[in-house]
């Protein structure tokens, strides 16, 4: 009966395939819609939706490069609201990292806690507009453990 092992193998492969496809469906629909895949080099984490903020501001953290003792990253602040935002201030902390330089914003504080604000005289951030800020940091490259934008918890995308 050489047919019996082949039939058993086909049944086993079919059962495993069915189990995996059922698990995939459960994963995709459990808890709502799946999140978008994270792009390579991105260190951002998702937060509340932009509509939950009265000003519509969202922020993305992105790793640009890293070395043995530090890294470069950017933040992009976008206005997804329907009103201009005259100025902004953002503070954030990245565990085991120290911010040493900032470009594209006024650095109020560097070190373990980064605190930056829109440059004096900068135009308002219009609906649909974006501002990109670049940083140089020493330490371990990872996403922020905390972030506040204009006094509210950051909505990260």
N, C-alpha and C positions, 0 to 999 in steps of 0.2 A: 504494500500500500504506500507507494511513494507520493501519492496525492495528498495524504493527510497532513504532513508537515507544511506543504505549500498552502493548503487551505487555512491552517492555523496561523501561519505568518500573515496571510492576507487579512484575516479577521483581526489580528493583533494590530496591524498597521492601521486598519480602518477605525478601530476603537480609539487608538491614540490620536489619530487625526480628528476624530469627532470630539474627543475631550479637549484638545487644544483649541479647536474652533469655538467650542462653547465657552471656554475660559476667556478667549479673546473678546467675544461678544460681551461677556459679563464685565470685563475690564473696561471696554469702551463705553458702556452705558451706565455703569455704576457711578453714582454721584454726579451725573450731568455729562456735558460734552467734554471730550478729551481736550487737553491743553495743546497748544501749538508746540512743536518740537523746539528745543533750545538750540540756537545756532552755535556753531563751534566758536569758542573763545568768549562766549557771553557769560557774564557773571551775575546777571540779574535774576531776580526771583519775582514771581508775580505777587501782586498785592490786590487791594480792592479795585473795582472798576472805576474808570475816570468819572463816570456819572455820579459816583458817590462823593466826589469832591465838589464843593460849590464853585471853585475856580476852573475846574476841568484840566488841571495840570497833571501830567504823568512824567515819569523819569525812567530812563533805561541806563543801566550800568553795563559797560562793555570792556572786557579785557583786550588791550591792544597788543602788548608784548610782555614777556617776563624774562628775567635773568636769574642767576643763582641767588641774588640778594635783594631783588626788588621787582617792580612791575610798573607798567604804564596802563592807564585805563581812562575811559571817557564817560561822562554822563551827558545824556541828551535830555533836555527838558522840553516837552512839547505842550502846547496849549490846545487841548481838544474841546475846550469850552466854546461858548458863543460870545464872550466878552474879552477885550484886551486885559492883560495883567500888567499893571504899570511897573512893578518890580517884583523880585523874588529873592528869597534867602533859603538856602538848603544846608542842613547839617546832617552828617552821617558818620558812622563808625565802622571800620573794617577791622575785625579781630586780628591781632598779631601783625598789624601794619601801621606804618607812620607815613603820613602824607608830607612830602618835602617840597613840592612845587605845584603851582596851579597856573593854567593859562586859559583865557577866555572868560574869566570872571574875576571879581575882586576877592582875594583871599583874606578873610577876616581872621581865621585861625587855621594853622596846620598842625600836624602831630597826630596823636591817636584819634582825635575828633576833628574831622574836616568841617569847616564852616565857610561857605562861599555865598556871595550875593551878586546880583546883577550890577555891572559897572555903573558908576555915577554917570548920569547923562545918557544912558542907553535908552533906546526907544522901548515902548511897551511891547510885551510879547503878544502879538496879534493872534486871533483864532487861526489855527492851522500852522502857526509859526513854531520854530524850534530854535533852541540855543544849545550849542555843544561846548562843553568844558573839558579840558584835558588835565590829567594829573600824573605826577611821578610819585611813587611810594616805595618805601623800603619794607621788606617783610614778606609775608605769605600772601599770594594772590588768591583772593576769595571775595565773595559778594558781601555787601554790607549787612551787619547784624541789626542796625537801626538806621532810619532815615526820616527826616522831617523836612517838608517843603512848605514854606510860608506858614509854619506853625502846626501843620497837619501831617499825619503819617503819610509818607510817600505812597503814591499809587505807582507801582513798578510794572513795567511792561517788558 
